[in-house]
Amino acid sequence: MEESLVADPAPSDPAAPEALTPGPAVEAQPESPAEPSDPLAARQWKPEARVQRRTRVYGRASLTLSGGVVRSGSVYDLTPQGISVVLDYRLAMGKAYTLDLNIYRNGRLHQLSLKVHSIHETLVGCLGFKHGFEFDACSDEISQILEEVLA
């Protein structure tokens, strides 16, 4: 059996550093990255975890920035809680915006104006930046339109 050095629980001189004495070897067990012990760490480890089914939709988006500046882009996909929009402009994370949408789905044009905040961005080759937005509180009317679009 291998021996390793273990700190002596009662050193003779309190001012002296801990004395090392032989003790039984303890094998270190590495923590598996697939099963982190902290649930928050698990969420941070998988940033692209899907909570809702994403529906691919087509349409135009206009994003109103601070100062009234408007940027246009195209809608990429939609969920009941958020939307992805491709823009040629990089946005600050966590900021609130007004998003005006024209979505073509099921033979109809659906027009929405939503309060959103930016939660994610990814560079999508030469298309630009795909931004993920989470909807702020939606009215019943907007929730009903979203259900129609996602049906």
ROTOR-293359 format. One line per 3 residues: number of its first residue (from 1); their letters; for each residue y, z, x of N, C-alpha, C. Coordinates in nm, 2 decimals. Atoms other than C-alpha are relative to their C-alpha. Example, Ala and Ser with C-alpha at 12.3 -4.5 7.8 and 13.67 -1.06 7.14 Angstrom:
BEGIN
1> as> -0.12:0.00:0.09:-0.45:0.78:1.23:0.12:0.00:0.09 | -0.11:0.00:-0.09:-0.11:0.71:1.37:0.11:0.08:-0.08
END
This chain:
BEGIN
1> mee> -0.12:0.00:0.08:0.00:0.00:0.00:0.12:0.00:0.09 | -0.12:0.00:-0.08:0.34:-0.09:0.13:0.09:0.12:-0.03 | -0.10:-0.11:0.03:0.61:0.17:0.17:0.14:-0.06:0.02
4> slv> -0.14:0.03:-0.01:0.98:0.13:0.13:0.08:0.12:0.02 | -0.08:-0.11:-0.02:1.27:0.35:0.21:0.07:0.04:-0.13 | -0.06:-0.05:0.13:1.39:0.57:-0.08:0.10:0.11:0.04
7> adp> -0.10:-0.11:-0.03:1.70:0.80:-0.08:-0.06:0.13:-0.02 | 0.05:-0.14:0.02:1.62:1.17:-0.03:0.09:0.06:-0.10 | -0.07:-0.06:0.11:1.72:1.35:-0.35:0.09:0.12:0.04
10> aps> -0.07:-0.12:-0.04:1.84:1.66:-0.16:0.03:0.00:0.15 | -0.03:0.00:-0.14:2.01:1.59:0.18:0.04:0.14:0.05 | -0.03:-0.13:-0.05:2.05:1.89:0.41:0.15:0.02:0.02
13> dpa> -0.15:-0.01:-0.02:2.42:1.82:0.49:0.07:-0.07:-0.11 | -0.07:0.07:0.11:2.64:1.74:0.18:0.10:-0.10:0.05 | -0.10:0.10:-0.05:2.89:1.56:0.40:-0.07:-0.12:0.06
16> ape> 0.08:0.11:-0.07:2.62:1.34:0.57:-0.04:-0.10:-0.11 | 0.05:0.10:0.09:2.52:1.02:0.41:-0.15:0.03:-0.04 | 0.14:-0.03:0.05:2.19:1.02:0.21:-0.10:-0.04:0.11
19> alt> 0.11:0.03:-0.10:1.88:1.04:0.44:-0.10:-0.09:-0.07 | 0.10:0.09:0.05:1.62:0.77:0.39:-0.14:0.05:0.04 | 0.14:-0.04:-0.02:1.25:0.87:0.35:-0.09:-0.10:-0.05
22> pgp> 0.10:0.10:0.06:0.94:0.66:0.30:-0.04:0.04:-0.14 | 0.04:-0.02:0.14:0.84:0.61:-0.06:-0.08:-0.12:-0.04 | 0.08:0.12:0.04:0.62:0.37:-0.27:0.09:-0.12:-0.02
25> ave> -0.07:0.12:0.01:0.72:0.01:-0.28:0.02:-0.03:-0.15 | -0.02:0.04:0.13:0.88:-0.11:-0.60:0.04:-0.15:0.00 | -0.03:0.14:0.01:0.87:-0.48:-0.69:0.11:-0.03:-0.09
28> aqp> -0.11:0.04:0.09:1.19:-0.63:-0.83:-0.05:-0.11:-0.09 | 0.03:0.10:0.10:1.14:-0.83:-1.14:0.12:-0.07:-0.04 | -0.12:0.08:0.04:1.39:-1.11:-1.18:0.01:-0.01:-0.15
31> esp> -0.02:0.02:0.14:1.54:-1.14:-1.52:-0.01:-0.15:-0.03 | 0.02:0.14:0.04:1.44:-1.46:-1.69:0.13:-0.06:-0.06 | -0.12:0.06:0.06:1.74:-1.69:-1.77:-0.02:-0.04:-0.15
34> aep> 0.03:0.04:0.13:1.56:-1.79:-2.09:0.01:0.12:-0.10 | 0.00:-0.12:0.08:1.56:-1.43:-2.22:0.10:0.10:0.05 | -0.09:-0.11:-0.05:1.88:-1.25:-2.12:0.00:0.12:-0.10
37> sdp> 0.01:-0.12:0.07:1.90:-0.89:-2.23:0.12:0.02:-0.09 | -0.12:-0.02:0.08:2.26:-0.91:-2.36:0.02:-0.12:-0.09 | -0.01:0.11:0.10:2.30:-1.12:-2.68:0.13:-0.08:0.02
40> laa> -0.12:0.07:-0.03:2.66:-1.21:-2.58:-0.02:-0.10:0.11 | 0.02:0.08:-0.11:2.54:-1.34:-2.25:-0.09:-0.13:-0.04 | 0.08:0.12:0.05:2.28:-1.56:-2.44:0.09:-0.10:-0.06
43> rqw> -0.09:0.09:0.06:2.56:-1.71:-2.64:0.08:-0.07:0.10 | -0.08:0.07:-0.11:2.77:-1.78:-2.33:-0.08:-0.09:0.08 | 0.09:0.08:-0.08:2.47:-1.93:-2.16:-0.02:-0.13:-0.07
46> kpe> 0.02:0.12:0.08:2.43:-2.19:-2.44:0.12:-0.04:-0.08 | -0.13:0.03:0.08:2.78:-2.31:-2.53:-0.01:-0.11:-0.10 | 0.02:0.11:0.09:2.65:-2.61:-2.72:-0.10:0.03:-0.12
49> arv> 0.09:-0.04:0.11:2.44:-2.41:-2.97:0.05:-0.05:-0.13 | -0.04:0.05:0.13:2.44:-2.57:-3.31:-0.02:0.10:-0.11 | 0.01:-0.10:0.11:2.51:-2.35:-3.61:-0.01:-0.08:-0.13
52> qrr> 0.01:0.08:0.12:2.56:-2.62:-3.87:-0.04:-0.14:0.03 | 0.04:0.14:-0.02:2.42:-2.97:-3.92:0.13:-0.08:0.01 | -0.11:0.09:-0.02:2.67:-3.23:-3.79:-0.02:-0.13:-0.07
55> trv> 0.01:0.12:0.08:2.74:-3.53:-4.01:0.09:-0.10:0.07 | -0.09:0.11:-0.06:2.87:-3.85:-3.84:0.08:-0.06:-0.11 | -0.09:0.06:0.10:3.17:-3.97:-4.03:0.10:-0.09:0.08
58> ygr> -0.10:0.09:-0.06:3.43:-4.24:-3.97:0.13:0.01:-0.07 | -0.13:-0.01:0.05:3.80:-4.22:-4.01:0.10:0.03:0.10 | -0.12:-0.03:-0.09:4.14:-4.15:-3.86:0.05:0.14:-0.01
61> asl> -0.05:-0.14:0.00:4.29:-3.82:-3.76:0.14:-0.01:0.06 | -0.13:-0.02:-0.05:4.65:-3.73:-3.70:0.02:0.15:0.03 | -0.02:-0.14:-0.04:4.72:-3.40:-3.51:0.14:0.02:0.02
64> tls> -0.14:-0.04:-0.02:5.06:-3.24:-3.54:0.01:0.11:0.10 | -0.02:-0.10:-0.11:5.15:-3.05:-3.22:0.13:0.07:-0.02 | -0.13:-0.08:0.01:5.43:-2.80:-3.17:0.11:-0.10:0.03
67> ggv> -0.12:0.08:-0.02:5.77:-2.96:-3.19:-0.01:-0.13:-0.09 | 0.01:0.11:0.09:5.65:-3.21:-3.45:-0.06:-0.13:0.06 | 0.06:0.11:-0.07:5.48:-3.44:-3.20:-0.14:-0.03:-0.07
70> vrs> 0.13:0.04:0.07:5.19:-3.64:-3.37:-0.08:-0.08:0.09 | 0.09:0.07:-0.07:4.89:-3.76:-3.19:-0.11:-0.06:-0.09 | 0.11:0.06:0.08:4.63:-4.00:-3.34:-0.13:-0.02:0.07
73> gsv> 0.13:0.01:-0.06:4.26:-4.02:-3.28:-0.10:-0.04:-0.11 | 0.11:0.04:0.10:3.93:-4.10:-3.45:-0.09:0.12:-0.02 | 0.09:-0.11:0.03:3.70:-3.86:-3.63:-0.14:-0.04:0.05
76> ydl> 0.13:0.02:-0.06:3.37:-3.82:-3.46:-0.12:0.06:-0.09 | 0.10:-0.05:0.09:3.16:-3.58:-3.67:0.06:0.12:-0.07 | -0.05:-0.10:0.09:3.20:-3.31:-3.94:-0.10:0.10:-0.04
79> tpq> 0.08:-0.10:0.05:3.05:-2.98:-4.04:0.08:0.08:-0.11 | -0.07:-0.08:0.10:3.14:-2.73:-4.32:0.11:0.09:0.07 | -0.09:-0.10:-0.07:3.32:-2.51:-4.06:0.09:-0.07:0.10
82> gis> -0.08:0.06:-0.11:3.47:-2.77:-3.82:-0.01:-0.15:0.01 | 0.00:0.14:-0.02:3.53:-3.12:-3.70:0.02:-0.03:0.15 | -0.03:0.05:-0.13:3.52:-3.32:-3.38:0.08:-0.13:-0.01
85> vvl> -0.09:0.12:0.01:3.80:-3.57:-3.31:0.01:-0.05:0.15 | -0.02:0.06:-0.14:3.83:-3.81:-3.01:0.15:-0.04:0.01 | -0.14:0.03:-0.03:4.18:-3.82:-2.87:0.02:-0.05:0.15
88> dyr> -0.03:0.04:-0.13:4.33:-3.98:-2.56:0.09:0.10:0.07 | -0.09:-0.11:-0.04:4.52:-3.65:-2.50:-0.08:0.13:0.01 | 0.06:-0.13:-0.02:4.40:-3.32:-2.36:0.08:0.11:-0.07
91> lam> -0.06:-0.10:0.07:4.48:-3.02:-2.58:-0.03:0.14:0.06 | 0.02:-0.13:-0.04:4.52:-2.65:-2.50:-0.11:0.07:-0.09 | 0.10:-0.06:0.08:4.22:-2.44:-2.61:0.06:0.12:-0.08
94> gka> -0.03:-0.11:0.08:4.26:-2.18:-2.89:0.13:-0.01:-0.08 | -0.12:0.02:0.07:4.59:-2.32:-3.02:-0.02:-0.05:-0.14 | 0.00:0.04:0.14:4.66:-2.38:-3.39:0.07:-0.13:-0.02
97> ytl> -0.06:0.13:0.03:4.73:-2.73:-3.52:-0.01:-0.03:-0.14 | 0.02:0.05:0.13:4.77:-2.92:-3.84:-0.07:-0.14:0.02 | 0.08:0.12:-0.01:4.51:-3.20:-3.88:0.00:-0.07:-0.13
100> dln> 0.00:0.08:0.12:4.56:-3.48:-4.13:-0.11:-0.11:0.02 | 0.12:0.09:-0.01:4.24:-3.68:-4.20:0.00:-0.11:-0.11 | 0.03:0.11:0.09:4.16:-4.01:-4.36:-0.15:-0.03:0.03
103> iyr> 0.14:0.02:-0.02:3.78:-4.02:-4.39:-0.06:-0.09:-0.10 | 0.07:0.09:0.09:3.58:-4.31:-4.53:-0.14:0.03:-0.01 | 0.14:-0.05:0.02:3.26:-4.19:-4.68:-0.04:-0.03:-0.15
106> ngr> 0.06:0.03:0.13:3.04:-4.30:-4.98:0.09:-0.09:-0.08 | -0.08:0.10:0.07:3.27:-4.59:-5.07:0.14:0.05:-0.04 | -0.13:-0.06:0.04:3.58:-4.36:-5.10:0.08:0.04:0.12
109> lhq> -0.09:-0.06:-0.10:3.88:-4.26:-4.89:0.03:0.14:-0.04 | -0.03:-0.14:0.02:3.91:-3.89:-4.86:0.12:0.04:0.09 | -0.12:-0.05:-0.08:4.25:-3.75:-4.75:0.01:0.15:0.00
112> lsl> -0.01:-0.14:-0.01:4.28:-3.40:-4.62:0.11:0.04:0.10 | -0.09:-0.06:-0.09:4.54:-3.19:-4.45:-0.05:0.15:0.03 | 0.06:-0.13:-0.03:4.39:-2.88:-4.27:0.07:0.07:0.11
115> kvh> -0.04:-0.08:-0.11:4.50:-2.60:-4.05:-0.13:0.03:0.09 | 0.12:-0.01:-0.08:4.26:-2.59:-3.75:0.05:0.07:0.13 | -0.03:-0.04:-0.14:4.24:-2.44:-3.40:-0.11:-0.05:0.09
118> sih> 0.08:0.06:-0.10:4.09:-2.59:-3.09:-0.10:0.10:0.06 | 0.10:-0.09:-0.05:3.76:-2.44:-2.97:-0.08:-0.07:0.12 | 0.09:0.06:-0.10:3.60:-2.70:-2.74:0.06:-0.14:0.04
121> etl> -0.04:0.14:-0.04:3.67:-3.02:-2.54:-0.10:-0.05:0.10 | 0.09:0.07:-0.09:3.45:-3.27:-2.36:0.06:-0.14:0.03 | -0.04:0.13:-0.04:3.54:-3.58:-2.17:-0.11:-0.10:-0.04
124> vgc> 0.10:0.10:0.04:3.36:-3.88:-2.33:0.03:-0.14:0.06 | -0.02:0.12:-0.08:3.38:-4.15:-2.07:0.14:-0.06:-0.02 | -0.13:0.07:0.01:3.65:-4.41:-2.13:0.06:0.02:-0.14
127> lgf> -0.05:-0.02:0.14:3.69:-4.30:-2.50:0.12:0.10:0.00 | -0.10:-0.10:-0.01:3.90:-4.00:-2.41:-0.07:0.14:-0.01 | 0.05:-0.14:0.02:3.85:-3.63:-2.50:-0.05:0.03:-0.14
130> khg> 0.05:-0.05:0.13:3.63:-3.51:-2.78:0.03:0.14:-0.02 | -0.05:-0.14:0.03:3.79:-3.20:-2.92:-0.07:0.06:-0.12 | 0.06:-0.07:0.11:3.61:-2.95:-3.14:0.10:0.09:-0.06
133> fef> -0.09:-0.09:0.07:3.82:-2.78:-3.40:-0.07:0.08:-0.11 | 0.06:-0.08:0.10:3.73:-2.50:-3.63:0.11:0.02:-0.11 | -0.10:-0.01:0.11:3.89:-2.49:-3.98:0.04:0.15:-0.02
136> dac> -0.05:-0.13:0.04:4.11:-2.20:-4.06:-0.02:0.01:-0.15 | 0.03:-0.02:0.14:4.10:-2.06:-4.42:0.03:-0.13:-0.08 | -0.01:0.12:0.09:4.04:-2.36:-4.66:0.01:0.04:-0.14
139> sde> -0.01:-0.03:0.14:4.14:-2.37:-5.02:-0.12:-0.05:-0.07 | 0.12:0.04:0.08:3.88:-2.43:-5.29:0.00:-0.15:-0.01 | -0.01:0.15:0.02:4.01:-2.79:-5.34:-0.05:-0.07:0.13
142> isq> 0.04:0.06:-0.12:3.96:-2.87:-4.97:-0.15:0.02:0.03 | 0.14:-0.03:-0.02:3.62:-2.70:-4.96:-0.09:-0.10:-0.09 | 0.07:0.09:0.09:3.51:-2.92:-5.26:0.00:-0.14:0.06
145> ile> -0.01:0.14:-0.07:3.63:-3.24:-5.08:-0.09:0.00:0.12 | 0.09:0.00:-0.11:3.44:-3.14:-4.77:-0.14:-0.01:-0.04 | 0.14:0.01:0.06:3.12:-3.09:-4.98:-0.03:-0.14:-0.04
148> evl> 0.02:0.14:0.04:3.17:-3.44:-5.13:-0.03:-0.09:0.12 | 0.01:0.08:-0.12:3.21:-3.59:-4.78:-0.13:0.02:0.07 | 0.12:-0.03:-0.07:2.91:-3.41:-4.64:-0.13:-0.02:-0.08
151> a> 0.12:0.03:0.09:2.68:-3.49:-4.94:-0.07:-0.13:0.04
END
